[in-house]
Amino acid sequence: MKKALLLALAALACAAPAFADLALATSKNCMSCHAVDRKVLGPSFKDVAAKYKDDKGAVDMLATKIVKGGAGVWGPVPMPANNQVSEADAKKLAAWVLSTK
């Protein structure tokens, strides 16, 4: 019984960062235009992760795009600026998006 409880707690601890970042993405309105595994208005987070999987500067680049907005990479619809997102939160979101598989 103790072993099962410890395994369950360990699994929950590993999943917690993913839930925390999904919560952050939801609180910053990212989910209005994006989804983890399907295109909405913008690309899915999985597609973004696949596109930039070998790019060492992707976290910083995406964090900047989250805050300042951008256009032309995923089609004609521009991503608006998100001035309410701090630089630290933008980097956390970018790292989370890049970790989606």
C-alpha positions, 0 to 999 in steps of 0.5 A, a space after each residue: 500500500 505504501 509503495 503504491 501511494 509513493 508511486 502515485 505521488 511521484 507520478 503526480 509530482 511529475 505531471 504538476 509542472 505540465 498542469 501549472 503551465 497549462 493553467 498559466 497559458 489559460 490565464 494569459 488567454 493563450 488557449 483562445 487561439 491555440 490548443 495543445 494538439 490541434 490548430 485553432 486560430 494559431 498553430 497547435 503547441 505540438 506543431 510549434 514544438 516540432 518546428 523549433 525542436 532543434 533551435 537552441 534560441 527558440 525559448 527566447 525567440 518565442 518568449 519575445 513573440 509571446 509578448 510583442 506579437 508576430 506575423 507571417 510564420 504560420 500564415 496570414 493571421 498575426 499573433 497579437 502582442 500580449 503586454 500583460 505577460 511578463 518576460 518571466 512568464 513568457 519564457 516559462 510559457 515558451 519552454 512549456 510549449 517547446 516541451 509538448 510532444 
